[in-house]
Amino acid sequence: MAIDNTHTNFSPPPTGETTDSPMRRLVRNFFRNRVAVVATVVIALFFTVAVLAAMCAQVGLPMPLDPNATNLERKLLPPNAVNWLGTDNLGRDVLSRMVAGSTISLTVGFVAMAVSLGIGIVVGAASGYLGGWVDNVLMRLVDSLLCFPSFFLILSAIAILGPNIWIIIFVIGLVSWTGTARLVRAEFLTLRECEYVRAARALGQRSPKIIFRHILPNAFAPIFVTAVVSIPDAILIESNLSFLSFGVPPPQATWGSIVADGKSYFLDAWWLIVFPGLAIFLASFAFYLVGDALRRAADPRAL
């Protein structure tokens, strides 16, 4: 009877306790951070506004008013019932221009991040996995680019090529990949010595398959964190370029250009600087908070 009772009382551990993937742990640890959740909601709101603004622009609907419609009789009005965030020096609705500018800012942030991430992953993976003279040549290229201030390289390239949103995006991406490349190289230098990579080599698998199937998925967490953090960097660069009149040409509104238009009227029209500046700050700070939370969630030692 004692043996039967022991057999009867034995129960296998719950399935959820034995199949806890790294991605599940990452998501669970991330959502434990309430500040990160709030930052994610802020990013989602900005993204929703940008998507709706792009859709309204395609069909010609006001958002809530035409962002490029001038009315000199209503110039430099403070926030009121019609113009919730006031008007600028040409009588244009500031809220509508900020909504339109959110599409530009987030487009620049995400697409420039994708360009820099793609270049950085390719260069870092080749450098870290192949090593030898390939590593030396690629890292000396990275070191050479790091010797020059990235913003002045971007400013010089746009001054030569001309201000255009796609030129701005690709120039930012082409200049901002060095940090990602160094991170990916460091991850590959560590992971290429793991047992499963050596086993894959012993089985005769080709290098591209080893890189994309075995190494890159295990380096996903730090790469993803770097990608999230690079988005606000691109947004800030675009805002700085627009403030210096090297950004998207008028009459297209951007957050930086709204601040630039209002710098001459700061004492009389504070809303031209405060509201777009607050949008730049909130969007950038929210991405930084999410990136930091993802880093902590991916690294148990940081919790």
Secondary structure, 3 states (H helix, E strand, C coil): CHHHHHHHHCCCCCHHHHCCCHHHHHHHHHHCCHHHHHHHHHHHHHHHHHHHHHHHHHHCCCCCCCCCCCCHHHCCCCCCCCCCCCECCCCCEHHHHHHHHHHHHHHHHHHHHHHHHHHHHHHHHHHHHHCHHHHHHHHHHHHHHHCCCHHHHHHHHHHHHCCCHHHHHHHHHHHCCHHHHHHHHHHHHHHCCCHHHHHHHHCCCCHHHHHHHHHHHHHHHHHHHHHHHHHHHHHHHHHHHHHCCCCCCCCCCCHHHHHHHHHHHCCCCCHHHHHHHHHHHHHHHHHHHHHHHHHHHHCHHHC
